[in-house]
C-alpha cells in the first residue's frame, strides 16, 4: 500500500517537472510564420524585439510575437514593412500608439492618462493587506 502511494507521488512529481520544463521550451516557439521572416537578420531581430512589446488586441495578455490571431499576423507584417521602409523602433511604436492607443503596448508609458494602470495594483495590494490584517485581528 505504501509503495503504491510512493509510486503515484513519483509519477505526479515527474508530471509536474515535465509541465514546468515545457513552459520554458514553449517560450522558444513563436507564432511567426516562415513567410513573415525578413531576410536581413538585423531587421528580423528588430522586428522580433518590437513584436514582443506589442499587445495582441485579440488575445490581450499576449504579445503579437506569441499570438496566432490573424490580427497579430497583420501587425507583425505591418511592423516588418515599416522596418523595411527604414522606420526606427520609436517611429513604429509611435505609429502603433497613434493608431491603437497606449493599450497596444505591453508596457504602457508612465503618463498622466496611464497613471491608474501603474498605481492601482499597489493600491489594491495595500487594501488586500489591510483587509487581511484586520480580518485576522478580529478572528483572534
N, C-alpha and C positions, 0 to 999 in steps of 0.2 A: 504494500500500500504506500509506504513512504517512498519507495523507488519510483512509483508511477507519478506521484506528485512532483518529485525532483525532475523527472523526465519532462513533464509539462512545463515546469519552470525553465528548464534549459531551452526548450523549443520556443517558449514565449520570449525569453531573453534574446535568442538568436533572431527571432522575427523583429523585435524592437531594434536591434543593431542593424539589420538589413534595411528596414524602413528609414532609419536615421542616416545611413550611408547613401541611400537612394536620393535623399534630399540634396546632398552635396553634389551628386552626379547629375541631378536634374538641372542644376544651375548652368551646366555646360551646354545644355540643349536649348537652342533658341528657335524661335519660330520664323526666323529669316530664311526665306526660300532661296535656292541657288540662283534663280534668275534675277534676284534683287541685288546680289553681291557685286560691288564695284571691282573693277579690275585693278585699280590703283589701291595698294594696301593701306597707304596713309589716309586716303579718303574713306576707305571702308572702316578703318579704326575710328575716325572722327564720326562717321555715321552711327557706328555702334555705341559710341560714348553718348552721343546726343539721344539716340533711341532709348537708352537705359534710363534717361532722366525725363522722358516724356510719358505721361499717363495715357493709357488706353481709355478712351471715352466710353467704350462698351464695357470693359472689364472693371474699370475704375481703380482698383488697387493693384494693377499690374502694368508694367511698362509695355510700350509697343514692341520692344525687342522680344518680350516673352509671350506676347499675345498672338492668338491665331485668328482674331477677328478681322473681317475684311477691311474695316476702317483702319485698324492698326497697320495692315499691309499697305493701304493707300498712304498713310502718314509716313511709313518707312520709305516708300518710293519717292514721296514728295521731298523728304529730307535728303535723299541721295541725289535727286535732281538739283536741289539748291546747292549741295556741295559741289556738284559738277559745274555749276554756274559760278563757282568760286565765292559763295557766301561764307562768312565766318560763322562759327558756332553761335556767337552772340546775336548775329543778324537772323539766324534761323530761329533761335529761341524767341527773339522779338517778333518775328513773323508769326510764329505759332501762338504766342500770347495775344497778339493783336487780333488774331482770327478766332481763337477759342477762349481767351481769358487766362488768368493765372492758374486756373484749375488744371490745365493741361500739363503743368509741371508737377513732377512727383515731390519736389521740394520747392514750394512756392516762396517767393522773395518776402523778406520781412518788411512789410509796408503797412500803412495805416489801414488799408482795406483788407489785409490778411492778418491783422493783429489777433483777431479771435482764433484763427487757426493755430497760432503759436502760443497763446496764453491760456485758452480754455482747457487743454489737457492738464496743465498744472493746477488750475482752479478745481477741476473735478477730482484730481488726486488729493488735494487738500481737503475737500469736502468729504471724500471717502475715508480718509484717515481720521478726520474729526468725528464722523459718524461712527466708525468702528471703535474709537477710543471711548466715546460717551455711551455707546451701547454696551461695551464690556464693563464699564464702570457701574452702570445701572444693574447689570446682572450679578455683580459681585456683592 
